[in-house]
Each structure stands twice: as structure tokens, then as C-alpha cells.
Amino acid sequence: MAGLSFILGIVGNVISILMFASPIKTFKHVVKKKSTENYKGLPYITTLLSTSLWSYYGLLKTGGLLIVTVNGAGVAMHVIYVALFLIYAPNDVKVKYVKLVATINVGFLGAVTLVTQLALHGSLRITLIGILCAGLTIAMYAAPLSVMKTVIQMKSVKYMPFFLSFFQFLNGGVWSAYAVLVKDYYIGVPNGIGFLLGSAQLILYVIYKNKSMAEDPMEKGGPGHLFEGDNRSLSKGNSLPKPSFAGQYDQDISKTISLSSCELGVVNDRDIEKGFQESH
């Protein structure tokens, strides 16, 4: 059983690190243009917080090496992403995000570390960190719920890219199985929820895929065209060079699907409907 959990942990590490690497194409474009354009920095900042907390959790937990390795890689990559975002963001945006980084990634993380080290001991310390990590991960996995609602209303999967749903399903399943073997509820509960939501997204994709493809007027120049471009990019772990609405949704979610990532930029129905109307 220990050998199987180790194998699953390695597989989970590979999947999560590939997802962490997905913004590389976006930041190549940002550096080339010397501008963040319409990209949002919140997903990178919240993922940095989440991976930092999960790394801390892995250090506190006995046998948490695989948790530390995957989230340590996530921390390193997102420090670079956040730094590049701050360098190339417009001045007004830069000031806003510097304050956010100082509050979330320095202030909140520092406070949690100090409180748990000085005021809490033993199992209570790891319980608090585990609850925080699990809460962030559940929030991340819940992010596509509004999009799933829109898929049902529009009877179209144009705003729910297949590869993102597939990797959420796969990642949630692998880490849930790992959690069962190592008996870790803080990993198992949020990733079990992610597995179920990923499964629901794949079911919706199967139901509405043909209906989306049948909408010929949408395939050229409309949201369908944008969606196809997103799939090509996602299949290579890339982002669109010019962020459309669908591209921004991909950007926000693809950088959050992992054992530890939790990005709070949730797409709401009004934004989806606005993007759908603008395409006409």
C-alpha cells in the first residue's frame, strides 16, 4: 500500500506541475509585449498563497514529502509569475497588486505561520493548516459551477474547454486515491469534490458537445472560433496570446487545477452572457 501511494503521489506531482507550467506561454507573451494587457493577476497571487500553505502543511505532516515537492515547485513558479506580472503591469494596476501581494502572500501567510508556530502545538497546528488548505482547494474546484450552469442554459460547451475539465477530473481522482491510501482527509475531501465536479463537467461535455458543433454560424468568427483556439492552446499547455473572455476563463482555471491550487477568480453568469453577446 505504501508503494502504491508513492506511485500515485508521483503521478499527482507530474499532473500538477504540468498544470503549474501552463501559464508559461502567457508570460512569454507578456514579456514580449512588455505589458500584462487584460490578464488578471489574482489567480497567480492566490495560487502562490495556496501552494505556500500546502508546502507548510507537507513540512508539518509526517510522510509529507510528495506534498512538499509538488507545492514547492508551485511556489517557485508562481513567485516568478507574480514578479513578472508586477514588472509589466500598468502603474495603477501594479500599485493595486503590490498591496494585494503584501496583504495575502506576506501578511496573511506570515500571520498564519507565526500563530501556528507560537500559539499552537502538535495535532492542533496541522489541523488548522489542513483546514485552510482544504478550504482554498474546495473554493478552486467550485469555481466552474457558474460555467456549468451556463452550459446547461445555453446547451453549449463553448465556454467549458474539454482539457481543463479532463485534468480537473484526473487530478482530483489521483489525489483522492492518494489521500485514501495515506488516510489524509484534508487532501481527500477537497480533491474528492474536485473529482465529482470534474466528472459532472465531462458528462455535460458529452451531452452538449454535438449540439455545440451543430451551430455552424458560431464556428467562424464567433465564440466557437475562440473556443477552438483555446483547445489548441490548452492541449499544448499554452494560453491565448490575446485574452478573450473564454481565454481569460482558461487562464484563471488552468493555473488552479492541482492538489493545492485555489484561484478565486470565479467567472459569473453575467460575464459569460456579456462575452456571448459581444461575439454577435
Helices and strands as residue ranges (DSSP letters): H 2-20, H 24-33, H 42-60, H 65-88, H 91-101, I 102-108, H 109-118, H 123-142, H 145-154, H 162-182, H 185-213, G 216-218, H 223-235, H 245-254, H 269-278
